[in-house]
Amino acid sequence: MSRLLNVSSSPHVRDTVTTNSIMYDVLIAMLPAAAFGVFQFGLHALLVILITMAACALSEYIYEYAMKKPITIADGSALVTGMILALNMPADIPLWIPVLGGVFAIIVVKQLYGGLGQNFMNPALAGRCFLLISFAGKMSSFTLDGWSGATPLAQLKSGQAVDVAAMFVGRIPGTIGEVSVIALLVGAAYMVAKKVISLRIPVTYILTTAIFVFIFGQQDLSFVMAHICGGGLIFGAFFMATDYVTSPITPNGQIVFGVLLGILTGLFRLFGGSAEGVSYAIIISNMLVPLIEKFTLPTAFGKEGKKS
């Protein structure tokens, strides 16, 4: 009887879901893509993944220890940042480059803004964009079976034909984690099943990109499918655009966010100098999230009474 009379502050509805469980579910969901990347590109890809994750975790520990803040590496967020960053790396990149990106992502983008929940953009993507600007040559050099070559999107941009089936399976040059659509969809299905993410942002993002490419690119199904399967769109849609901290919380805002992502990605790919655009599209959209949420907040039920 005494348990029925307990008085406590809100929230009164509780759940077993925690930050730790969410982060480790995301890590598990990325394992198929990581495993395929290691299988295709070799042990150096595994080293890139492990060392980048270690650099992110260590950076977080050292910063929090030096600043006398609670140590939070056990929540798994630094490991998620490290794996996302690593899977966005070329497989044969020198190891010090992703380490530098990991330090930048954790210290500059995450910790200096207050830690988990306070960063205004995805730390892993910010780290990748920092590396793309600083080391453009090494970040855009891809090999497959010992041969250097352009990615399918770069070939597509230059007017060449691409093999969409190979892009879906993953037998293409690219970053460690973006090449296999099948592996990414397996991980995405795991996150949806565990209710870690909803399909609102990913589906809106992918559909908007497809429509934009069809209208302003080529009215050809294989051309559209190549843009969907290539360049990390699937990876970005399910694993980066759905980041809790840097995406809208309102349902309508998530739709607007997905549409904005698709338009920006299409603009960068079709009219920009680079064949890719997912990372920059997500970063720019992250910074517009406060504005999106401001205009998509649901109307409050009822109205304020007159003051006496």
C-alpha positions as CSV (number, residue, x, y, z in Angstrom):
1,M,0.0,0.0,0.0
2,S,2.8,2.4,0.8
3,R,4.1,2.0,-2.8
4,L,0.8,3.5,-4.1
5,L,1.2,6.6,-1.9
6,N,4.7,7.6,-3.0
7,V,5.0,11.1,-4.1
8,S,7.7,12.0,-6.6
9,S,8.6,14.7,-9.2
10,S,8.2,14.2,-12.9
11,P,8.8,12.3,-15.1
12,H,6.3,9.8,-14.0
13,V,6.5,7.6,-17.1
14,R,9.8,5.7,-17.1
15,D,11.5,3.5,-19.6
16,T,14.4,1.0,-19.6
17,V,16.0,2.8,-22.6
18,T,19.2,4.7,-21.6
19,T,21.9,6.6,-23.4
20,N,24.1,3.6,-23.0
21,S,21.7,1.2,-24.5
22,I,21.0,3.5,-27.5
23,M,24.7,4.0,-28.2
24,Y,25.6,0.4,-28.0
25,D,22.6,-0.5,-30.2
26,V,24.0,2.0,-32.8
27,L,27.4,0.4,-32.5
28,I,25.9,-3.1,-33.1
29,A,24.0,-1.8,-36.1
30,M,27.2,-0.5,-37.7
31,L,29.0,-3.9,-37.3
32,P,27.7,-5.4,-40.6
33,A,29.0,-2.4,-42.6
34,A,32.3,-2.4,-40.7
35,A,32.7,-6.2,-41.2
36,F,32.1,-5.9,-44.9
37,G,34.6,-3.0,-45.1
38,V,37.3,-5.0,-43.4
39,F,36.5,-8.1,-45.6
40,Q,36.8,-6.0,-48.8
41,F,39.6,-3.6,-48.0
42,G,41.7,-5.7,-45.6
43,L,43.2,-5.4,-42.1
44,H,44.3,-1.8,-42.5
45,A,40.6,-0.9,-42.5
46,L,40.2,-2.7,-39.2
47,L,43.1,-0.7,-37.8
48,V,41.5,2.5,-38.9
49,I,38.3,1.6,-37.1
50,L,40.0,0.5,-33.9
51,I,42.4,3.4,-33.7
52,T,39.9,6.1,-34.5
53,M,37.5,4.7,-31.8
54,A,40.3,4.6,-29.3
55,A,41.4,8.2,-30.2
56,C,37.8,9.4,-29.6
57,A,37.4,7.6,-26.3
58,L,40.9,8.7,-25.1
59,S,40.3,12.3,-26.1
60,E,37.0,12.4,-24.1
61,Y,38.7,10.8,-21.1
62,I,41.7,13.2,-21.1
63,Y,39.6,16.3,-21.5
64,E,37.0,15.4,-18.8
65,Y,39.8,14.3,-16.4
66,A,41.7,17.6,-17.1
67,M,38.6,19.7,-16.6
68,K,37.6,17.7,-13.5
69,K,34.3,16.8,-15.1
70,P,32.5,13.4,-14.7
71,I,34.1,10.7,-16.9
72,T,31.4,9.7,-19.5
73,I,33.2,7.4,-21.9
74,A,31.2,4.4,-20.6
75,D,28.0,5.8,-22.2
76,G,29.4,4.8,-25.6
77,S,28.9,8.1,-27.4
78,A,32.6,8.6,-28.0
79,L,32.8,5.1,-29.5
80,V,29.9,5.8,-31.8
81,T,31.6,9.0,-32.9
82,G,34.8,7.1,-33.6
83,M,33.2,4.4,-35.6
84,I,31.1,6.7,-37.7
85,L,34.2,8.8,-38.4
86,A,36.3,5.7,-39.2
87,L,33.6,4.3,-41.6
88,N,33.8,7.6,-43.4
89,M,37.5,7.1,-44.0
90,P,39.3,5.6,-47.1
91,A,40.6,2.2,-46.1
92,D,44.3,2.9,-46.8
93,I,44.5,6.3,-45.2
94,P,47.5,7.0,-42.9
95,L,46.4,6.3,-39.3
96,W,47.3,9.6,-37.9
97,I,44.7,11.4,-40.0
98,P,41.6,9.8,-38.6
99,V,43.2,10.1,-35.1
100,L,43.5,13.9,-35.7
101,G,39.9,13.9,-36.9
102,G,38.8,12.1,-33.8
103,V,40.5,14.5,-31.5
104,F,38.9,17.4,-33.4
105,A,35.4,15.8,-33.3
106,I,35.5,15.1,-29.5
107,I,37.4,18.1,-28.2
108,V,36.3,21.0,-30.5
109,V,32.9,19.9,-31.6
110,K,31.6,17.9,-28.6
111,Q,33.3,18.8,-25.4
112,L,33.9,22.5,-25.9
113,Y,30.2,23.0,-26.4
114,G,29.3,21.1,-23.2
115,G,29.5,17.4,-24.0
116,L,26.9,15.0,-25.1
117,G,23.6,16.7,-25.8
118,Q,25.1,20.2,-26.3
119,N,26.9,19.9,-29.6
120,F,25.2,21.8,-32.5
121,M,26.4,19.5,-35.2
122,N,27.3,15.8,-35.6
123,P,30.8,15.5,-34.2
124,A,31.9,12.7,-36.5
125,L,30.8,14.5,-39.6
126,A,32.4,17.7,-38.4
127,G,35.6,15.7,-38.0
128,R,35.3,14.3,-41.5
129,C,34.6,17.7,-43.0
130,F,37.6,19.1,-41.2
131,L,39.8,16.3,-42.7
132,L,38.3,16.8,-46.1
133,I,39.3,20.5,-46.1
134,S,42.7,19.8,-44.5
135,F,43.7,16.7,-46.4
136,A,41.6,16.7,-49.6
137,G,44.0,14.4,-51.6
138,K,44.3,11.6,-49.0
139,M,40.6,11.8,-48.1
140,S,39.5,11.4,-51.7
141,S,41.9,8.6,-52.7
142,F,40.2,5.2,-52.9
143,T,41.5,1.7,-53.8
144,L,40.0,-1.6,-54.5
145,D,41.9,-4.9,-54.9
146,G,45.1,-2.8,-55.0
147,W,44.0,-0.5,-57.8
148,S,43.2,3.2,-57.3
149,G,40.1,4.4,-59.0
150,A,37.2,6.9,-58.9
151,T,34.1,6.2,-57.0
152,P,30.9,5.4,-58.9
153,L,29.5,8.9,-58.3
154,A,32.7,10.5,-59.6
155,Q,32.4,8.3,-62.7
156,L,28.7,9.2,-63.0
157,K,29.5,12.9,-62.8
158,S,32.0,12.6,-65.6
159,G,29.4,10.9,-67.8
160,Q,30.5,7.3,-67.4
161,A,28.2,4.3,-66.9
162,V,28.2,2.6,-63.5
163,D,27.2,-0.8,-62.2
164,V,24.3,-0.3,-59.8
165,A,24.2,-3.9,-58.8
166,A,27.9,-3.7,-57.7
167,M,27.1,-0.6,-55.8
168,F,24.2,-2.3,-54.0
169,V,26.4,-5.3,-53.0
170,G,29.5,-3.2,-52.3
171,R,32.1,-4.2,-54.8
172,I,33.2,-0.6,-55.5
173,P,35.8,1.8,-54.2
174,G,34.8,4.1,-51.5
175,T,35.1,4.7,-47.8
176,I,35.1,1.7,-45.4
177,G,31.5,1.8,-44.3
178,E,29.6,3.4,-47.2
179,V,30.1,0.8,-50.0
180,S,27.7,-2.0,-49.1
181,V,24.0,-0.9,-49.2
182,I,23.0,-4.4,-48.1
183,A,25.2,-4.3,-45.0
184,L,23.9,-0.8,-44.1
185,L,20.3,-1.8,-44.5
186,V,20.8,-4.8,-42.2
187,G,22.1,-2.4,-39.5
188,A,19.3,0.1,-40.2
189,A,16.7,-2.7,-39.8
190,Y,18.2,-3.6,-36.5
191,M,17.9,0.0,-35.2
192,V,14.3,0.3,-36.5
193,A,13.4,-3.0,-34.8
194,K,15.0,-1.8,-31.5
195,K,13.1,1.5,-31.9
196,V,16.4,3.4,-31.8
197,I,15.4,5.4,-34.8
198,S,12.2,6.1,-36.8
199,L,12.0,6.0,-40.6
200,R,10.7,9.6,-40.9
201,I,14.0,11.3,-41.5
202,P,15.7,8.5,-43.6
203,V,12.8,7.9,-45.9
204,T,12.1,11.6,-46.4
205,Y,15.8,12.2,-47.1
206,I,16.2,9.4,-49.6
207,L,12.9,10.1,-51.4
208,T,13.7,13.8,-51.7
209,T,17.2,13.1,-53.1
210,A,15.7,10.7,-55.6
211,I,13.0,13.2,-56.8
212,F,15.6,16.0,-57.0
213,V,18.0,13.9,-59.0
214,F,15.3,12.7,-61.3
215,I,14.0,16.2,-62.0
216,F,17.3,18.0,-62.3
217,G,19.6,15.2,-63.4
218,Q,18.5,12.4,-65.7
219,Q,15.1,10.9,-66.0
220,D,16.6,7.5,-65.8
221,L,15.9,4.9,-63.1
222,S,19.5,3.5,-63.1
223,F,20.9,7.1,-62.7
224,V,18.6,7.7,-59.8
225,M,19.4,4.3,-58.2
226,A,23.1,5.0,-58.5
227,H,22.7,8.2,-56.6
228,I,20.8,6.4,-53.9
229,C,23.2,3.5,-53.6
230,G,26.4,5.6,-53.8
231,G,28.3,8.2,-51.9
232,G,27.2,7.3,-48.4
233,L,23.6,8.4,-48.8
234,I,22.2,5.3,-47.1
235,F,24.9,5.5,-44.4
236,G,24.1,9.2,-43.8
237,A,20.4,8.8,-43.9
238,F,20.1,6.1,-41.3
239,F,23.2,6.6,-39.1
240,M,24.0,10.3,-39.1
241,A,20.9,12.3,-40.0
242,T,19.0,10.5,-37.2
243,D,21.4,11.7,-34.5
244,Y,19.2,12.6,-31.5
245,V,21.1,15.7,-30.5
246,T,21.4,17.3,-34.0
247,S,18.1,16.4,-35.6
248,P,14.6,17.9,-34.9
249,I,12.4,16.4,-32.2
250,T,9.1,17.5,-33.8
251,P,7.5,15.1,-36.3
252,N,6.9,17.9,-38.9
253,G,10.4,19.2,-38.2
254,Q,11.8,15.8,-39.1
255,I,10.0,15.9,-42.4
256,V,11.3,19.4,-43.2
257,F,14.8,18.3,-42.1
258,G,14.7,15.3,-44.4
259,V,13.5,17.4,-47.4
260,L,16.2,19.9,-46.7
261,L,18.9,17.2,-46.6
262,G,17.7,15.8,-49.9
263,I,17.7,19.1,-51.7
264,L,21.1,20.1,-50.4
265,T,22.6,16.7,-51.3
266,G,21.1,16.9,-54.8
267,L,22.5,20.5,-55.2
268,F,26.0,19.5,-54.1
269,R,26.1,16.4,-56.3
270,L,24.6,17.7,-59.5
271,F,25.8,21.3,-59.5
272,G,28.7,21.4,-57.1
273,G,32.4,20.7,-57.8
274,S,32.4,17.4,-55.9
275,A,30.5,14.2,-56.7
276,E,29.5,13.8,-53.1
277,G,27.5,16.0,-50.7
278,V,26.0,14.0,-47.9
279,S,28.4,15.2,-45.2
280,Y,28.1,18.9,-46.0
281,A,24.3,18.6,-46.4
282,I,23.9,17.1,-42.9
283,I,26.3,19.6,-41.3
284,I,24.4,22.6,-42.8
285,S,21.0,21.1,-41.9
286,N,22.2,20.5,-38.3
287,M,22.9,24.2,-37.9
288,L,19.3,25.0,-39.1
289,V,17.6,22.6,-36.7
290,P,16.7,25.3,-34.1
291,L,15.0,27.3,-36.9
292,I,13.2,24.3,-38.1
293,E,11.9,23.4,-34.7
294,K,10.8,27.0,-34.0
295,F,8.4,26.9,-37.0
296,T,7.2,23.3,-36.5
297,L,6.3,23.3,-32.8
298,P,2.8,21.9,-32.4
299,T,0.1,24.3,-31.3
300,A,-0.5,24.1,-27.6
301,F,-3.9,22.7,-26.6
302,G,-6.1,25.3,-25.0
303,K,-5.3,28.9,-24.3
304,E,-4.1,31.1,-21.4
305,G,-6.9,32.5,-19.2
306,K,-7.3,36.2,-18.6
307,K,-5.4,37.7,-15.8
308,S,-7.6,39.0,-13.0
